Amino acid sequence: MHASRMMMGFDPITPPRAHKVPLCSKAKLSLVAGGLLRNQTVCRQPTKQDSFLPVPLAQFTPTFLGDHLFSVPVDGSVNMLMSPHTCDKEKIRLTHLLISLAISHYFEEKIEEILNKAFGKLEGLIAEEHDLETISTMFEVFRLYGHKMSCDVFERFRGEQDGKFKESVAGDDIMEEARSFTRTHLAAVTSTTHDPHLSTHMQNVLYIPRYHCVEIAVAREYISFYEQEEDHEEYMLKFAKLNFSYCQLHYIKELKYVTKWWKELELASKLPNTFRDRNVEIYFGMMGIYFEPRYSLARVIGIKIPMIMTLLMTHNAYGTLSEVISFTDALQRWDIGNIEDLPNYMQINFRTFWEVMQDIEREMSSLGRPGGVQPTIDEVRAMDDMAVYSFLGMKDCDEKIMYDLFASRPKVILAFNVVFRLINDITTFEEELERGEVANGVNCYMKQHGVRSMMDEFFKALSTVPRQIVMRVFNTARVMNLFYKEGDGFGHSDENLKAHFTSLFL
């Protein structure tokens, strides 16, 4: 239950092994080969997305890689993406590759322009197309960028006598049977394939679907897979490797910063030994939500608040009823000068939380992003189950637009909150009952009854919100699997979580 109150106000990725098979090999990805950092020229047209370098906190210094990221020649594929002579299907295929390698965010404007035009010609593109891979790639890319490509396109692949998918009220439900059919046959092929890298790739996909896994972890596995493909494009592979290492450097630097910041708070010496230190776990979650280098500030803001909230969550488990009521009243008043009646440890928690929020507000003000917005009571009530603090660190999103969006309670957010609440409660259900907690969603909606349909509804509602917001919500749903796929990984860190961390950081 606790993580749901912290992770961006929300809280899937996968453990790094599937059937004892490593998610990806250790080879050649931990750091960039030195040759990639030598004298090479920029070979693509710049876009607004090139301003991806993070807006750092005052304590940060620029990364030593600097502009070397763009020294890798990627002109072949990128020129093909931008060329008017390249057919739309090939551009969509290339977009899919960029997504898989986690480098599409450098070309977002061009990709959106290409897909907007291609979707207008969709009927002609698919009219005589009977290649399943091509149709699947188009479907995946269009849907990911908010274009409602109908799943009816897959009906052409149904058998005349058997293998037909069921019709249902919600159009996307046709995909459920297709997914079940595909999994059965993919599992059979996995055991007979003679290509080890392909077998590993398929086992990973069977264990955790690609879009239920965080993007940077997908890229880590896919780069290893793509490198062993005979027809891989070397310059794209180099660019993807360099980008991955560039992300690693950001993550490690940020994690060092927040670890130092947390240590300097000296809370361990001031508080009873009842709070949980989950700095790495929380940062891992934020990394999954905002994997792009340019969102450094969002990651740092997004980890500081949950780290402090781990302190507050201990009140639920260990505080007396009267203490918790008093502390809740103090939070609602938000008055640092009126906490004398609280127990000493609660005063420390409140003061620490208050100071962190003040620091964040000063940081945002120094960047020219106003704070101090006073919502109406109706707006507060409308947003009481959503926390959106980490969106403040997204340089490319307008705060007012985001605030108005969340105040309108879009369906995708509501669906996500319900799904997240229940999935989170399911994994912590028995432990919380042992502590006597009854305010658990499972008590109202026992175990997994109906949860799958709610999750499906969440994924179907994504096209109603701006893409940048959708991706953060979507990525948060992916992070859930990091903690809850095999139990309460947040409350009780296991070997799967440690192994996955190692695969990305070491």
C-alpha positions as CSV (number, residue, x, y, z in Angstrom):
1,M,0.0,0.0,0.0
2,H,2.8,2.4,0.9
3,A,4.4,2.8,-2.5
4,S,1.1,3.9,-4.1
5,R,1.2,7.0,-2.0
6,M,4.6,7.9,-3.1
7,M,5.6,7.0,-6.6
8,M,4.6,10.2,-8.5
9,G,1.5,9.9,-6.4
10,F,1.1,6.7,-8.3
11,D,3.3,3.8,-8.4
12,P,5.4,-1.6,-13.7
13,I,9.1,-3.1,-14.9
14,T,10.1,-6.6,-14.9
15,P,12.7,-8.5,-12.9
16,P,15.6,-9.1,-15.2
17,R,15.2,-12.9,-15.6
18,A,12.7,-15.0,-17.4
19,H,12.9,-18.7,-16.7
20,K,16.4,-18.3,-15.3
21,V,17.6,-16.5,-18.5
22,P,19.4,-13.2,-18.0
23,L,17.5,-10.2,-19.4
24,C,20.5,-9.2,-21.4
25,S,24.1,-10.1,-21.7
26,K,26.8,-8.0,-20.0
27,A,28.8,-7.5,-23.2
28,K,29.8,-4.0,-24.5
29,L,27.1,-2.0,-22.8
30,S,28.4,-0.9,-19.4
31,L,30.4,2.0,-20.8
32,V,30.9,3.4,-24.3
33,A,33.9,2.4,-26.3
34,G,36.4,5.1,-26.4
35,G,36.3,5.4,-30.2
36,L,32.8,6.7,-30.0
37,L,34.0,9.8,-28.2
38,R,36.6,10.8,-30.7
39,N,36.4,13.3,-33.6
40,Q,33.2,12.6,-35.5
41,T,30.7,15.0,-36.9
42,V,27.1,15.6,-36.2
43,C,25.2,14.0,-39.1
44,R,21.5,14.9,-38.6
45,Q,19.3,18.0,-38.7
46,P,18.8,19.5,-35.2
47,T,15.3,19.9,-33.8
48,K,13.8,21.5,-30.7
49,Q,14.2,18.1,-29.0
50,D,17.9,18.6,-29.1
51,S,17.6,20.7,-26.0
52,F,17.5,17.4,-24.0
53,L,20.3,18.3,-21.5
54,P,18.8,18.3,-18.0
55,V,17.9,21.4,-16.2
56,P,20.2,20.7,-13.2
57,L,19.8,21.6,-9.6
58,A,22.4,24.1,-8.4
59,Q,24.6,21.4,-7.0
60,F,24.9,19.6,-10.4
61,T,27.8,20.1,-12.8
62,P,27.5,19.5,-16.5
63,T,28.0,15.9,-17.7
64,F,31.5,15.3,-19.1
65,L,30.0,13.7,-22.2
66,G,28.7,17.1,-23.3
67,D,27.7,17.1,-27.0
68,H,29.6,13.8,-27.8
69,L,26.3,12.1,-27.9
70,F,25.7,13.6,-31.3
71,S,29.2,12.7,-32.6
72,V,27.9,9.3,-33.7
73,P,26.9,9.4,-37.4
74,V,23.3,8.3,-37.7
75,D,22.7,10.0,-41.1
76,G,21.7,6.9,-43.0
77,S,18.6,6.0,-41.0
78,V,17.7,9.5,-40.0
79,N,17.9,10.7,-43.6
80,M,15.7,7.8,-44.5
81,L,13.3,8.9,-41.8
82,M,13.2,12.4,-43.2
83,S,13.4,11.7,-46.9
84,P,10.3,12.3,-49.0
85,H,11.5,9.4,-51.2
86,T,11.2,6.8,-48.4
87,C,7.8,5.0,-48.3
88,D,5.6,5.5,-45.3
89,K,5.8,1.9,-44.2
90,E,9.6,2.1,-44.1
91,K,9.5,5.3,-42.0
92,I,7.1,3.5,-39.6
93,R,9.5,0.5,-39.4
94,L,12.4,2.9,-38.7
95,T,10.3,4.7,-36.0
96,H,9.7,1.3,-34.4
97,L,13.4,0.7,-34.3
98,L,14.1,4.1,-32.8
99,I,11.5,3.4,-30.1
100,S,13.0,-0.1,-29.4
101,L,16.5,1.4,-29.0
102,A,15.1,4.2,-26.7
103,I,16.4,7.0,-29.0
104,S,13.1,8.1,-30.6
105,H,12.8,11.0,-28.1
106,Y,15.5,12.9,-30.0
107,F,13.3,12.9,-33.1
108,E,9.8,13.4,-31.6
109,E,8.7,16.3,-33.8
110,K,9.7,14.6,-37.0
111,I,8.1,11.3,-36.0
112,E,4.8,13.0,-35.1
113,E,4.8,14.9,-38.4
114,I,5.4,11.6,-40.3
115,L,2.8,9.6,-38.4
116,N,0.2,12.4,-38.7
117,K,0.6,12.3,-42.5
118,A,0.8,8.5,-42.7
119,F,-2.3,8.0,-40.6
120,G,-4.3,10.2,-43.0
121,K,-3.4,7.6,-45.7
122,L,-3.9,4.5,-43.5
123,E,-6.6,2.9,-45.6
124,G,-4.3,2.9,-48.6
125,L,-1.3,1.7,-46.6
126,I,-3.1,-1.4,-45.2
127,A,-5.4,-2.2,-48.2
128,E,-3.3,-5.0,-49.7
129,E,-1.0,-5.6,-46.8
130,H,-1.0,-9.2,-45.5
131,D,2.3,-9.3,-43.7
132,L,1.7,-9.8,-40.0
133,E,4.9,-8.1,-38.9
134,T,4.2,-5.0,-41.0
135,I,0.6,-4.7,-39.7
136,S,1.7,-5.3,-36.1
137,T,4.5,-2.7,-36.3
138,M,2.1,-0.1,-37.8
139,F,-0.5,-0.9,-35.2
140,E,2.0,-0.6,-32.4
141,V,3.6,2.7,-33.5
142,F,0.3,4.4,-34.4
143,R,-1.3,3.5,-31.1
144,L,1.8,4.5,-29.1
145,Y,1.6,8.0,-30.7
146,G,-2.1,8.4,-30.0
147,H,-3.6,7.4,-33.4
148,K,-6.6,5.1,-33.0
149,M,-5.8,2.4,-35.5
150,S,-8.6,-0.2,-35.3
151,C,-7.7,-3.7,-34.1
152,D,-10.1,-4.9,-36.9
153,V,-7.0,-4.8,-39.1
154,F,-6.0,-8.1,-37.6
155,E,-9.2,-9.9,-38.7
156,R,-7.5,-10.6,-42.0
157,F,-5.2,-13.0,-40.2
158,R,-8.0,-15.1,-38.7
159,G,-8.5,-18.6,-40.0
160,E,-11.7,-19.4,-41.9
161,Q,-12.5,-22.5,-39.9
162,D,-10.9,-21.9,-36.5
163,G,-8.7,-19.4,-34.6
164,K,-11.4,-16.7,-34.8
165,F,-11.4,-14.0,-32.2
166,K,-14.5,-13.1,-30.3
167,E,-16.3,-9.9,-30.9
168,S,-17.1,-7.8,-27.9
169,V,-18.4,-4.5,-26.7
170,A,-15.0,-2.8,-26.3
171,G,-13.2,-2.9,-29.6
172,D,-9.8,-3.7,-28.2
173,D,-11.0,-6.8,-26.4
174,I,-10.5,-8.7,-29.6
175,M,-6.8,-8.4,-28.9
176,E,-7.1,-10.5,-25.7
177,E,-7.7,-13.8,-27.6
178,A,-5.1,-12.8,-30.2
179,R,-2.6,-12.4,-27.3
180,S,-3.5,-15.7,-25.8
181,F,-3.2,-17.4,-29.2
182,T,0.2,-15.8,-29.9
183,R,1.6,-16.6,-26.5
184,T,0.8,-20.3,-26.9
185,H,2.6,-20.6,-30.2
186,L,5.5,-18.3,-29.2
187,A,6.2,-20.5,-26.2
188,A,6.3,-23.5,-28.5
189,V,8.7,-21.8,-30.9
190,T,11.0,-20.6,-28.1
191,S,11.9,-24.2,-27.1
192,T,12.8,-25.2,-30.7
193,T,14.6,-22.1,-32.1
194,H,18.3,-22.6,-32.8
195,D,19.2,-18.9,-32.3
196,P,20.1,-18.4,-28.6
197,H,19.7,-14.6,-28.7
198,L,16.3,-15.0,-30.3
199,S,15.2,-17.6,-27.8
200,T,16.3,-15.3,-24.9
201,H,14.4,-12.4,-26.4
202,M,11.2,-14.4,-26.8
203,Q,11.4,-15.7,-23.2
204,N,11.8,-12.2,-21.9
205,V,8.7,-11.1,-23.9
206,L,6.7,-14.1,-22.7
207,Y,7.7,-13.3,-19.1
208,I,6.8,-9.6,-19.3
209,P,5.2,-8.0,-22.3
210,R,7.3,-5.2,-23.8
211,Y,4.9,-2.4,-22.9
212,H,4.6,-3.6,-19.4
213,C,8.3,-3.1,-19.0
214,V,10.0,0.3,-18.5
215,E,11.6,1.8,-21.7
216,I,15.2,1.9,-20.6
217,A,15.1,-1.8,-19.5
218,V,13.5,-2.7,-22.8
219,A,16.3,-0.8,-24.6
220,R,19.0,-2.5,-22.5
221,E,17.7,-5.9,-23.6
222,Y,16.9,-4.9,-27.2
223,I,20.3,-3.4,-27.8
224,S,21.9,-6.8,-26.9
225,F,19.4,-8.6,-29.1
226,Y,19.8,-6.1,-32.0
227,E,23.6,-6.3,-32.0
228,Q,23.3,-10.0,-32.8
229,E,20.9,-9.5,-35.6
230,E,22.8,-10.0,-39.0
231,D,21.1,-7.0,-40.6
232,H,21.6,-4.5,-37.8
233,E,22.6,-1.0,-38.8
234,E,25.9,-0.3,-37.1
235,Y,25.6,3.5,-36.8
236,M,22.2,3.1,-35.1
237,L,23.6,0.5,-32.8
238,K,26.5,2.8,-31.8
239,F,24.1,5.7,-31.2
240,A,21.8,3.5,-29.1
241,K,24.8,2.3,-27.0
242,L,26.1,5.8,-26.5
243,N,22.7,7.0,-25.5
244,F,22.3,4.2,-23.0
245,S,25.6,5.0,-21.4
246,Y,24.7,8.7,-21.4
247,C,21.5,7.8,-19.5
248,Q,23.5,5.7,-17.1
249,L,25.8,8.6,-16.3
250,H,22.8,10.8,-15.5
251,Y,21.2,8.1,-13.3
252,I,24.4,7.4,-11.4
253,K,25.1,11.1,-10.8
254,E,21.6,11.8,-9.7
255,L,21.5,8.8,-7.4
256,K,24.8,9.9,-5.8
257,Y,23.3,13.4,-5.3
258,V,20.1,12.3,-3.7
259,T,21.9,9.7,-1.5
260,K,24.2,12.4,-0.3
261,W,21.3,14.8,0.3
262,W,19.4,12.1,2.3
263,K,22.5,11.3,4.4
264,E,23.0,14.9,5.2
265,L,19.4,15.1,6.7
266,E,20.7,12.7,9.4
267,L,17.2,11.4,10.0
268,A,18.5,7.9,11.1
269,S,20.0,9.5,14.2
270,K,17.0,11.6,15.0
271,L,14.1,9.2,14.5
272,P,13.1,5.8,15.9
273,N,14.2,2.9,13.8
274,T,10.7,2.5,12.3
275,F,11.0,4.1,8.9
276,R,12.2,2.3,5.7
277,D,15.1,3.4,3.7
278,R,14.0,2.9,0.1
279,N,16.1,5.5,-1.7
280,V,17.3,3.2,-4.5
281,E,13.9,1.6,-5.0
282,I,12.2,5.0,-5.3
283,Y,14.9,6.4,-7.7
284,F,14.6,3.3,-9.8
285,G,10.9,4.0,-10.1
286,M,11.4,7.6,-11.1
287,M,14.0,6.5,-13.6
288,G,11.4,4.2,-15.2
289,I,8.9,7.1,-15.4
290,Y,11.3,9.7,-16.7
291,F,14.1,7.8,-18.5
292,E,15.0,10.6,-20.9
293,P,18.2,12.5,-19.9
294,R,16.4,15.9,-20.3
295,Y,14.1,15.0,-17.4
296,S,16.8,15.1,-14.7
297,L,15.0,17.7,-12.7
298,A,11.8,15.7,-12.8
299,R,13.6,12.7,-11.5
300,V,15.2,14.5,-8.6
301,I,12.0,16.2,-7.6
302,G,10.2,13.0,-8.1
303,I,12.4,11.1,-5.7
304,K,12.8,13.7,-2.9
305,I,9.1,13.8,-2.0
306,P,8.6,10.0,-1.9
307,M,11.7,9.6,0.2
308,I,10.3,12.0,2.7
309,M,6.9,10.4,2.5
310,T,8.4,7.1,3.5
311,L,8.8,8.8,6.9
312,L,5.1,9.8,6.9
313,M,4.0,6.3,6.0
314,T,5.5,4.9,9.2
315,H,2.8,6.8,11.1
316,N,0.1,4.6,9.5
317,A,1.8,1.5,10.7
318,Y,3.3,2.6,14.0
319,G,1.6,5.8,15.2
320,T,-1.3,5.8,17.7
321,L,-4.7,6.9,16.4
322,S,-4.5,10.2,18.3
323,E,-1.0,10.9,17.0
324,V,-2.0,10.3,13.4
325,I,-5.0,12.5,13.7
326,S,-2.9,15.3,15.1
327,F,-0.3,14.9,12.4
328,T,-2.9,14.9,9.7
329,D,-4.5,18.1,11.1
330,A,-1.0,19.7,11.1
331,L,-0.5,18.7,7.4
332,Q,-3.8,20.2,6.5
333,R,-3.0,23.5,8.2
334,W,0.5,23.4,6.7
335,D,1.8,25.7,9.4
336,I,5.4,25.1,10.5
337,G,4.8,27.4,13.5
338,N,2.0,25.3,15.0
339,I,3.4,21.8,15.5
340,E,4.4,22.0,19.2
341,D,1.7,19.6,20.3
342,L,3.0,16.8,18.1
343,P,5.3,14.0,19.3
344,N,9.0,14.9,18.8
345,Y,9.5,12.4,15.9
346,M,6.4,13.7,14.1
347,Q,7.7,17.3,14.5
348,I,11.0,16.2,12.8
349,N,9.1,14.5,10.0
350,F,6.8,17.5,9.5
351,R,9.7,20.0,9.5
352,T,11.7,17.9,7.1
353,F,8.8,17.6,4.7
354,W,8.0,21.3,4.9
355,E,11.7,22.3,4.2
356,V,11.9,20.0,1.2
357,M,8.8,21.5,-0.3
358,Q,10.1,25.0,0.3
359,D,13.4,24.0,-1.4
360,I,11.5,22.7,-4.4
361,E,9.4,25.8,-4.7
362,R,12.5,28.0,-4.5
363,E,14.2,25.8,-7.2
364,M,11.2,26.1,-9.5
365,S,11.0,29.9,-8.9
366,S,14.6,30.3,-9.8
367,L,13.8,28.6,-13.1
368,G,11.0,31.1,-13.8
369,R,8.3,28.6,-13.0
370,P,5.8,30.3,-10.6
371,G,4.5,28.5,-7.5
372,G,2.0,29.4,-4.9
373,V,-1.1,28.5,-6.9
374,Q,-4.1,28.4,-4.6
375,P,-6.7,25.9,-5.8
376,T,-10.4,26.1,-4.8
377,I,-11.7,23.5,-2.4
378,D,-13.6,21.8,-5.2
379,E,-10.4,21.5,-7.2
380,V,-8.6,20.0,-4.2
381,R,-11.3,17.5,-3.7
382,A,-11.2,16.6,-7.4
383,M,-7.5,15.9,-7.2
384,D,-7.4,14.3,-3.8
385,D,-6.3,10.9,-5.3
386,M,-3.6,12.3,-7.6
387,A,-0.2,13.7,-6.9
388,V,1.5,15.4,-9.8
389,Y,4.5,17.0,-8.2
390,S,7.1,15.4,-10.5
391,F,5.5,16.9,-13.6
392,L,6.8,20.2,-12.4
393,G,10.2,19.1,-13.5
394,M,9.2,18.5,-17.1
395,K,10.6,21.4,-18.9
396,D,8.6,20.8,-22.0
397,C,5.2,20.8,-20.3
398,D,3.2,23.8,-19.3
399,E,2.1,23.8,-15.6
400,K,-1.2,25.4,-16.2
401,I,-2.2,23.0,-18.9
402,M,-1.2,20.1,-16.7
403,Y,-3.0,21.5,-13.7
404,D,-6.2,22.0,-15.7
405,L,-5.9,18.6,-17.2
406,F,-5.6,16.8,-13.9
407,A,-8.3,19.0,-12.3
408,S,-10.7,17.7,-15.1
409,R,-10.1,14.2,-13.9
410,P,-9.4,12.5,-17.3
411,K,-10.5,8.9,-17.6
412,V,-7.0,7.7,-18.1
413,I,-5.9,9.0,-14.7
414,L,-9.0,7.7,-12.9
415,A,-8.6,4.3,-14.5
416,F,-4.9,4.3,-13.5
417,N,-5.6,5.2,-9.9
418,V,-8.1,2.4,-9.5
419,V,-5.9,-0.2,-11.1
420,F,-2.8,1.0,-9.2
421,R,-4.6,1.1,-5.9
422,L,-5.9,-2.5,-6.3
423,I,-2.8,-4.0,-7.7
424,N,-0.8,-2.4,-4.9
425,D,-3.2,-3.5,-2.2
426,I,-3.3,-7.1,-3.5
427,T,0.4,-7.5,-3.0
428,T,0.4,-6.1,0.5
429,F,-2.9,-7.5,1.5
430,E,-1.9,-10.2,4.0
431,E,0.8,-8.2,5.7
432,E,-1.5,-5.3,6.3
433,L,-4.3,-7.5,7.7
434,E,-1.8,-8.9,10.1
435,R,-1.1,-5.3,11.3
436,G,-4.8,-4.8,11.7
437,E,-5.2,-2.4,8.7
438,V,-8.6,-2.7,7.0
439,A,-8.6,0.3,4.6
440,N,-7.3,-1.9,1.8
441,G,-8.9,-2.0,-1.6
442,V,-8.8,-5.8,-1.6
443,N,-11.3,-5.9,1.3
444,C,-13.7,-4.0,-1.0
445,Y,-12.7,-5.8,-4.2
446,M,-11.3,-9.2,-3.1
447,K,-8.1,-10.3,-4.6
448,Q,-7.9,-10.2,-8.4
449,H,-11.7,-10.2,-9.2
450,G,-12.1,-7.7,-12.1
451,V,-8.6,-6.2,-11.8
452,R,-7.6,-7.4,-15.3
453,S,-10.5,-5.7,-17.0
454,M,-9.7,-2.5,-15.1
455,M,-6.1,-2.6,-16.3
456,D,-7.4,-3.2,-19.9
457,E,-9.6,-0.1,-19.6
458,F,-6.7,1.9,-18.4
459,F,-4.6,1.1,-21.5
460,K,-7.6,1.8,-23.7
461,A,-8.0,5.3,-22.4
462,L,-4.6,6.7,-23.3
463,S,-5.6,8.6,-26.4
464,T,-7.5,11.3,-24.5
465,V,-4.6,13.1,-22.9
466,P,-1.5,14.9,-24.2
467,R,1.3,12.5,-25.2
468,Q,3.9,13.6,-22.7
469,I,1.5,13.2,-19.9
470,V,0.2,9.9,-21.2
471,M,3.8,8.5,-21.4
472,R,4.4,9.4,-17.7
473,V,1.2,7.7,-16.6
474,F,2.0,4.8,-18.9
475,N,5.5,4.6,-17.6
476,T,4.3,4.7,-14.0
477,A,2.1,1.7,-14.8
478,R,5.2,-0.1,-16.1
479,V,7.0,0.6,-12.9
480,M,4.4,-1.3,-11.0
481,N,5.7,-4.6,-12.2
482,L,9.1,-3.6,-10.8
483,F,7.7,-3.7,-7.3
484,Y,4.6,-5.9,-7.6
485,K,5.0,-8.6,-10.3
486,E,6.3,-11.2,-7.9
487,G,5.1,-9.8,-4.5
488,D,5.7,-6.7,-2.5
489,G,9.1,-5.7,-4.0
490,F,8.9,-2.3,-2.5
491,G,8.3,-3.4,1.1
492,H,10.6,-6.4,0.8
493,S,13.3,-5.9,-1.9
494,D,14.2,-9.2,-3.5
495,E,16.9,-10.7,-5.6
496,N,15.0,-10.0,-8.8
497,L,15.0,-6.3,-8.0
498,K,18.7,-6.3,-7.2
499,A,19.6,-8.2,-10.4
500,H,17.6,-5.8,-12.5
501,F,19.3,-2.8,-10.9
502,T,22.6,-4.4,-11.6
503,S,21.7,-5.0,-15.3
504,L,21.1,-1.3,-15.8
505,F,23.7,0.3,-13.6
506,L,26.7,-2.0,-13.5
